[in-house]
Amino acid sequence: MEKRYRVLGSLAGLLLTGLTFADSPSPRTPLLVNKPITPAWAPLWDWEQPYSFDFQHRAIESLTGVRGVGSCCAEGVTHDGYALHLCFAPGTPPEYVEYISRLIFGDFLPAYNAGTRWSSTSYGSTGSRGNPIRLRWSFVPDGVQLPGLSGGSAPSNLFSSMNSKFGGNTTLWQNQFRNSFARWQQVAGVRYEEVSDDGAAFPNSGGSATAPRGDVRIGARNLDGANGVLAFNYFPNTGDMVLDSSESWQSSGGT
C-alpha cells in the first residue's frame, strides 16, 4: 500500500505542477528554510533544487497525510527529450538512485526547472494559469510496447500482472486508481475522466476524445526487479506512467 500511495503521490505532484505555478506569481520562501531537500534530483545537484518541487511535495503531504512524498525521487530530461519523474522504493541506496538517474538522464546538466503545467489536453487548450484542467486517463492494453530504464522496449503486462496479484479481480486493482483520481479531483483544480485505450504507440501518442485514449496513460512492465525503481512518469503534456510490474503492489490477501 505504501508503494502505491508514493507512486500515485508522485503522479499527483506532476499534475499539481500547474497549480503551484498558478498560485506563485512571484518567488516564495521555501517551506523548509535552510534545510537540505532530500530527493536526489537529476540533473540537479541538491543545492540547485528549485523550491517549487519541495513546495509541491509538502502540499501533497498536507492534503493526503502521507509522509515522505518525494523522498525517493529523481527528475530530469531523457536523452530523447522527455521530461521524466522517477519514483524509487523507500530506502533505496543513494548510489543506486544516482546510477539509474545517470543511466536515464546522462551526466548532470546545468540546473533548470523541468516542471510546467498542462498547456493542452484532449479537451483542448487549458487556458491561463489558475484555470481548472480536464484530463482523460486510461489503462494501456497488454502488449503495447513500453520504454524501460536504459533503452529498449517490452510489452505492457499491466493487466496480466495486476490480475495475478489481486486474485484475478480486475475491478479491485483498477478501483485503487479510480479512488486516487477521485480524491485528487476533490482537492485539486484537476478533473479526470476515465476512458478506454486504443493501444496507440507509447508515450508519443497524445490523448484523444475520439480514439479514445487518455492524456494520462498507465502501463506496466519489469523495470529493475523488486524494489529499486517503482515507476516513472512523463511530464505534461505527455503524462504517461510506467509501473514496475515486478513490485508487490498488492497488500496481504490480494487487496
Secondary structure, DSSP 8 states (H G I E B T S, - for coil): -HHHHHHHHHHHHHHTHHHHHHT-SS----SSTTS---S--SSS-GGG--HHHHHHHHHHHHHH--TTTTTTEEEEE-TTS-EEEEEE-TT--HHHHHHHHHHHH-S-----------SEETTEE--STTS-EEEEEEE--TT-EEE-SSS-EEE--HHHHHHHHTTT-HHHHHHHHHHHHHHHHHHSSEEEEE-------SSS---BTTTTB-SEEEEEE-SSSSSSEEEEEE-TTT--EEEETTS--S-TTT-
